């Protein structure tokens, strides 16, 4: 996306404004879905989202698992839809701010709106599926699969739209060539989050996750900094 909002095609500018409004609406909707607020749990997931915002685990070839996606899906199940939205937004903002990146306001606005819409839809899908299936482990399993798929669709389709409107090309072609192959990694992220929820007590999740994610995040920041310096040289 170009750095100047005024130079963007009119359709792209309209989409950014629509997504921004949609994100604010989705955030309000997710608050209505939230059964209760737990400040300690919210703080935990915000910290975890920031710590995992740039961390990825290579799966095979060009495929990688985003730990932020797993964090958002875990927060959805353990904390509720509004907690998931807050965690996702904090993760996206952290991605934009670190390491020492130049902020492009309309990109940040689009990304925040997009992730708020996506996380809200995923939260709604999880609650509907889990409630309809009775709240058992099998229903949580089905619910997180549906939520992960909705999260993938919302993320990939909206990004494909803005790329097509700013750089040209077919939305369907951009999605099928660049985003569709990532679908399995979102499903895996959903399974990782479910395993974390089922096998580890809450406080153990906190300690283990922070112990693992902090060095991973720190290493990714240092690596990105070194790469930036090397590129300038």
N, C-alpha and C positions, 0 to 999 in steps of 0.2 A: 504494500500500500504506500502511496506517495505521502511525503511528510507534511504537505500543505493541504488542509481540508478543502480550501477553495479551488484547488486544481483538480480535485476528484470529479469524475463524471457525476452528473446530477442524480442518476439512479443510485450510485454508490452512497452519495451523501444522504439521500432519502432512507436507504437501508440502514445506515448507521444511526440515524435519528429514530427510526422505528424500533431497532433493536435496543437502543438506550431506553426508550419508553417501555418496551416490552420487558426489559430486565427489571425496571423499577416496579412494574405491575406484578411480575412473577415473584419478586422478593416479598411484596405485600401478601400475595396469595400463599406463599410458603409459610409466612408467619401465622396465618390463619390455620394452616394444617398442623402446625407445631403443637403437640399435646402439652408440653411443659418445657420450662427452661432450666437447665442445670449449668450454672456459671463455670464450675470447675471443668465439666465435660466440654463446654464450648471453648474455653481457654485451651484445653488440651488439643482439640482438633485444629484450632487456629494455628497453634505452635507447630503441630505436625504438618499442616498444609504448607506453611512457610518453609519448614525443613525439607519437605519433599518436592517443592515446587519445580525444581530443575533436575531432580534425580530420575534417572531412567535405568532399567535393567535390560540389557541386550538379550533378546530371545533367540533369534536366528536370522541370518541374512541382514536385511534392513529393518526387521521388525524389532520393536522394543516395548517394554512395559513401563508406562508412566506411573510412578509411585504416588503422584498427586491424584491421579484417577482413582487408585485403590483407596487413598485416604478419604476422598470425597464420598465414595460408595460406602466405606466403613462408617463415616460420620452420619450418613443417611440412615443406616440401620441402627446404630447405637445412640445417635443423638436426636434424629428427627430431620425433617426436610429443611427447616430454616437453618439449623446448624450446618447442614450440608451446603446450603447456599453461601452462608458466611465463610465457611472454610474454603469453598471453591473460589470465591471472590478474593479472599486474602492470598490464596495461592497464585492466582493470575496476576494480582498487583505485584506480588513478590517477583514473579517472572519478569515483569516489565521494569522493575527498579534495579534488579541485580543481574550481573555484576556491573555496576557503573554504566548502565545502558542509557542512551538518549531517549527521553520520553517523547512519544508522539501522541498528543492528547486524544485525537479522534481514534487512534488505534486502541488506546487504553479504554476509552469509553465503549467501543465496540466489543472488546474482549470481555469487559465486565458485564455488559448487557447480555452477551451471548452465553457466558457461563452461568449467569443467574437464571436465564430462561431454561438452559439445558439441565441444570441441577434441579430446578423446580419440577420440570416434566419428569425427570428420573425419580424424584421423591414421590410424586403423585402416582407414577406407575408402580413403584414398589409398594406403597400403601394399599392401592387398589388390589393388586395381585396377592399380596400377603393376607389381606383381610378376607378376600374371596376364597382363599385356600385353607383358612382355618388357623393360621399363625404357627403351624408346626415347622420343624426343620425343613421338610420338603417344600413347604410354602415359602419359607425364606429363601431356599435355594432357587425356586422358580422366580420369586420376586426380584432377587438380585440379578438374575440373568436378564429379565425384562428391563430392569432399571439400567443395567450396563448397556444394553442394546439401544435404549432410548437416549442415554447419555451420548453414546457414539453417534447416533443419527443426528441429534441436535447439534453437536459439536461439528461434525463433518459437513453437514448440509449448509449450515450458516457460514462456515468459513469458505466453503466452495463458492457460495453465492457472492461473498464480498471479493474473493479473488477474481472471479469471472467478471464482475462489474468494474473492477479497477484495472485489471490487466488484459481483459478480453478473453474470449473463448467460451466454450459450452460448459454450463454448470455440471451437466451430467458427465461430460468427459473428464473434467477436473476431478469430480468426486470419484468416478470409477477408477481412474488411473492413480490418484494420489492418496485417497482416503479409504476407499473400500478395503484395500489389503490390511488396514489397521484394525478392522473389526474384531479379529480373534484376540488381539491384545487387550481390548476392552472387556471381553468375556473373561479372560484370565484375571484381569484386575478385579472383576466382580468376585471370582472364586477366591482370590487371595484375601479380599476383605471379609468374605464369609468365613473362611478358615480362621482368620484372626479373631473374629467375633465369637466363634463357637469354641475355640480351643484355649484361648487365653483370657484370664480375668482382666477386668478393666485396668487395674493398676499395673499389672504385668505388661499389658499392651503399652502403657505409657512409658515404662522404664525401658523395655526392649526396643520399642520404636525409636525413642529419642537416642538411645545408645547406638543404634544402627544408622539412623538417618542423619544425625549431626555430622559424623565424619564423611559420609557420602556427599552431603550437601557442601561441606567445606571443600572437599576435593574437587567437586564440579566447579565451584567458584574459582578455585586456584587454577584449574585447568583452562577455564575460559579466559582468565586474565593472562595466562602465559600465551595462549593462542592469539589473543589480541595484540600483545606486545610483539610476538613473532611476525604477525601479519604486517605490522607497521615497519619492522626492520626489513 
